Amino acid sequence: MAKDKDKKKDRERAKASTASEAGKAAHDGSKKANQHHAAKAHGRATTVDTSLPATRPELMELHAAARARRNGAVLDSPAFRDAIFDLERIEIRIAAIDRAAEPPLG
């Protein structure tokens, strides 16, 4: 039993050491392959769809309707994917409005 506890402690120390080294590498400018950094953007860049309403309450109504369409659609159907795409556009517009507020809401 004591050996099992020691092995577990050794694994935990190794994980902590690896995480600490990765964090130091991210901050000192060196790059390691396949290292994650929380501040980096993921995926593709987004653009704000200005054709959507400019007020948060109107966008929230559209968002509720898009959620209802998504929830009523068959999983992975074209209607489901269209509703997901609409949700994405609406959420990006809401975030843009929140960032533009004085003081920023987000």
C-alpha beads as a LAMMPS data file, in Angstrom:
LAMMPS data file: protein, C-alpha beads

106 atoms
105 bonds

1 atom types
1 bond types

-500.0 500.0 xlo xhi
-500.0 500.0 ylo yhi
-500.0 500.0 zlo zhi

Masses

1 110.0

Atoms # bond

1 1 1 0.000 0.000 0.000
2 1 1 2.761 2.439 0.863
3 1 1 4.324 1.890 -2.543
4 1 1 1.035 2.757 -4.278
5 1 1 0.832 6.034 -2.359
6 1 1 4.432 6.861 -3.265
7 1 1 3.751 6.154 -6.942
8 1 1 0.704 8.422 -6.850
9 1 1 2.704 11.217 -5.214
10 1 1 5.455 10.839 -7.819
11 1 1 2.913 11.094 -10.662
12 1 1 1.360 14.191 -9.079
13 1 1 4.780 15.822 -8.697
14 1 1 5.634 15.032 -12.319
15 1 1 2.354 16.551 -13.526
16 1 1 2.865 19.673 -11.416
17 1 1 6.429 20.023 -12.672
18 1 1 5.341 19.669 -16.313
19 1 1 2.539 22.206 -15.866
20 1 1 4.901 24.634 -14.151
21 1 1 7.462 24.326 -16.962
22 1 1 4.775 24.836 -19.617
23 1 1 3.550 27.955 -17.820
24 1 1 7.078 29.367 -17.583
25 1 1 7.713 28.629 -21.264
26 1 1 4.520 30.414 -22.270
27 1 1 5.528 33.527 -20.353
28 1 1 9.215 33.712 -21.223
29 1 1 8.615 33.660 -24.987
30 1 1 9.935 30.179 -25.717
31 1 1 7.621 27.938 -27.690
32 1 1 7.035 24.256 -27.143
33 1 1 5.115 22.113 -29.602
34 1 1 1.467 21.441 -28.756
35 1 1 1.419 23.610 -25.644
36 1 1 -1.882 25.243 -24.759
37 1 1 -2.068 28.834 -23.585
38 1 1 -5.383 30.090 -22.267
39 1 1 -4.986 33.588 -23.723
40 1 1 -4.675 32.430 -27.327
41 1 1 -7.681 32.590 -29.634
42 1 1 -9.127 29.330 -30.878
43 1 1 -10.781 28.624 -34.190
44 1 1 -11.497 31.179 -36.861
45 1 1 -11.819 34.918 -36.462
46 1 1 -15.368 36.178 -36.081
47 1 1 -17.135 39.073 -37.713
48 1 1 -20.068 40.942 -36.235
49 1 1 -23.251 40.714 -38.310
50 1 1 -24.502 44.296 -38.231
51 1 1 -27.688 43.328 -40.070
52 1 1 -29.004 41.983 -36.743
53 1 1 -30.846 44.322 -34.343
54 1 1 -28.719 46.729 -32.308
55 1 1 -30.438 46.260 -28.941
56 1 1 -29.863 43.475 -26.460
57 1 1 -33.581 42.786 -25.767
58 1 1 -34.335 42.293 -29.484
59 1 1 -31.322 40.007 -29.813
60 1 1 -32.413 37.985 -26.784
61 1 1 -35.812 37.402 -28.443
62 1 1 -34.071 36.199 -31.615
63 1 1 -31.789 34.028 -29.495
64 1 1 -34.760 32.387 -27.753
65 1 1 -36.411 31.690 -31.104
66 1 1 -33.189 30.197 -32.516
67 1 1 -32.792 27.997 -29.422
68 1 1 -36.350 26.757 -29.840
69 1 1 -35.681 25.942 -33.510
70 1 1 -32.478 24.117 -32.568
71 1 1 -34.189 22.164 -29.793
72 1 1 -37.035 21.159 -32.112
73 1 1 -34.793 20.034 -34.969
74 1 1 -33.400 16.558 -35.518
75 1 1 -29.813 16.323 -34.310
76 1 1 -27.310 17.195 -37.077
77 1 1 -30.042 17.972 -39.605
78 1 1 -29.763 21.035 -41.876
79 1 1 -32.362 22.829 -39.705
80 1 1 -30.311 22.044 -36.593
81 1 1 -27.100 23.363 -38.185
82 1 1 -28.883 26.505 -39.444
83 1 1 -30.192 27.215 -35.943
84 1 1 -26.693 26.726 -34.487
85 1 1 -25.278 29.143 -37.071
86 1 1 -27.973 31.705 -36.175
87 1 1 -27.180 31.316 -32.473
88 1 1 -23.516 31.936 -33.218
89 1 1 -24.268 35.131 -35.153
90 1 1 -26.627 36.403 -32.449
91 1 1 -24.205 35.659 -29.601
92 1 1 -21.370 37.436 -31.403
93 1 1 -23.613 40.475 -31.922
94 1 1 -24.628 40.446 -28.224
95 1 1 -20.961 40.277 -27.190
96 1 1 -20.120 43.207 -29.479
97 1 1 -22.917 45.293 -27.958
98 1 1 -21.774 44.380 -24.436
99 1 1 -18.165 45.358 -25.228
100 1 1 -19.294 48.673 -26.724
101 1 1 -21.307 49.633 -23.620
102 1 1 -19.951 52.210 -21.170
103 1 1 -18.639 50.618 -19.001
104 1 1 -18.244 47.347 -20.941
105 1 1 -20.647 44.655 -19.741
106 1 1 -18.499 41.684 -20.701

Bonds

1 1 1 2
2 1 2 3
3 1 3 4
4 1 4 5
5 1 5 6
6 1 6 7
7 1 7 8
8 1 8 9
9 1 9 10
10 1 10 11
11 1 11 12
12 1 12 13
13 1 13 14
14 1 14 15
15 1 15 16
16 1 16 17
17 1 17 18
18 1 18 19
19 1 19 20
20 1 20 21
21 1 21 22
22 1 22 23
23 1 23 24
24 1 24 25
25 1 25 26
26 1 26 27
27 1 27 28
28 1 28 29
29 1 29 30
30 1 30 31
31 1 31 32
32 1 32 33
33 1 33 34
34 1 34 35
35 1 35 36
36 1 36 37
37 1 37 38
38 1 38 39
39 1 39 40
40 1 40 41
41 1 41 42
42 1 42 43
43 1 43 44
44 1 44 45
45 1 45 46
46 1 46 47
47 1 47 48
48 1 48 49
49 1 49 50
50 1 50 51
51 1 51 52
52 1 52 53
53 1 53 54
54 1 54 55
55 1 55 56
56 1 56 57
57 1 57 58
58 1 58 59
59 1 59 60
60 1 60 61
61 1 61 62
62 1 62 63
63 1 63 64
64 1 64 65
65 1 65 66
66 1 66 67
67 1 67 68
68 1 68 69
69 1 69 70
70 1 70 71
71 1 71 72
72 1 72 73
73 1 73 74
74 1 74 75
75 1 75 76
76 1 76 77
77 1 77 78
78 1 78 79
79 1 79 80
80 1 80 81
81 1 81 82
82 1 82 83
83 1 83 84
84 1 84 85
85 1 85 86
86 1 86 87
87 1 87 88
88 1 88 89
89 1 89 90
90 1 90 91
91 1 91 92
92 1 92 93
93 1 93 94
94 1 94 95
95 1 95 96
96 1 96 97
97 1 97 98
98 1 98 99
99 1 99 100
100 1 100 101
101 1 101 102
102 1 102 103
103 1 103 104
104 1 104 105
105 1 105 106
